[in-house]
Amino acid sequence: MLAGRTRSFEHRRDWIIEVEGQLAELFAIEIEFRAEMQNHFHVVLRPRSDIASRWTREQIVIRWLKIAKLKRGSSIKGWEPSKAQVEQNLRDNKRVKKLKKRLSNISWFMGALCENIARRANKEDGCTGRFFQGRFECRLIDSVESLLQCGIYVDLNMIRAGEAETPEQSRYTSVHDRMQACLDRASATGPLVEDVLNSQPDRWMSPLELEEGPDVPPERHLQSRTGCRASDKGVLPMDLATYVQLLEWTGRQLRSDKRGAIPANLAPIFERLGPENLTDQRVGE
């Protein structure tokens, strides 16, 4: 390392996003909002024990064996547990029941996420010991209003910290990825549509808009079409364009306890991106 040059740990934010996506595919827990900051991260989770109860005993064991490998800081890309490993776990009925509960438990989710990052960071730094200062803090969100407020708080984190000026510049937030996915879908045509669906940056997060009513297939709330998340159930009773408009209005308000805000002289977000490009529609459905 050159003298006087500050070491960058920016890549560790990408580690967190990578592992969040992998865990969203394995746990019966849905990621609703997230922000990866320089020295901490926020994530809003929805446990789905009803989905875990639908999985077979073999699915439960395979998911857990992948999580266990991921916890150790290892890559699970393209990896599958051996038949012997699966059968060994299946012989213990009590263990399988225990694993099913773990798969919808936020503490186990956060433990797997933090242990993976800690092991990789310690290996990179050539040290051992505790990486995170303490156990994560957790609060119950018990109303739609509280969920909306919490989501906006999380998505404005980079702006309030002075790391970005706008939602579309807030690279390490859920709103950034949701908007980018909409822009990708809006520009996709023909044979590219399926490729976009499988590579969009928000594919492992819950869709923002909670669709309910007789025209919505019940299975949408119980499974995922792509398998990248526990289900395709949305989060809030509003579309992405409405949410982004409210987020932008909130982000323009000056706060004495926060250093950042969206510049007052900046054009509204619909003029910058176009409202037609922020339609949270699902490709191919």
ABEGO torsion letter per residue (X at the ends): XBBGBBBBAAAAAAAAAAAAAAAAAABBBBBABBBBBAABBBBBBBBBAAAAAABBAAAAAAAAAAAAAAAAGBBABGBBBBAAAAAAAAABAAAAAAAAAAAABAAAAAAAAAAAAAAAAAAAAGBBEBABABBBBBBBBABAAAAAAAAAAAAAAAAAAGABABAAABAABAAAAAAAAAAAAAABBEAAAAAAAAABAAAABBBABBBBEAABBAAAAABBAAGABABABBABBBBAAAAAAAAAAAAABBBAABABBBBAABBBAAAAAEAAAABBBBBGX
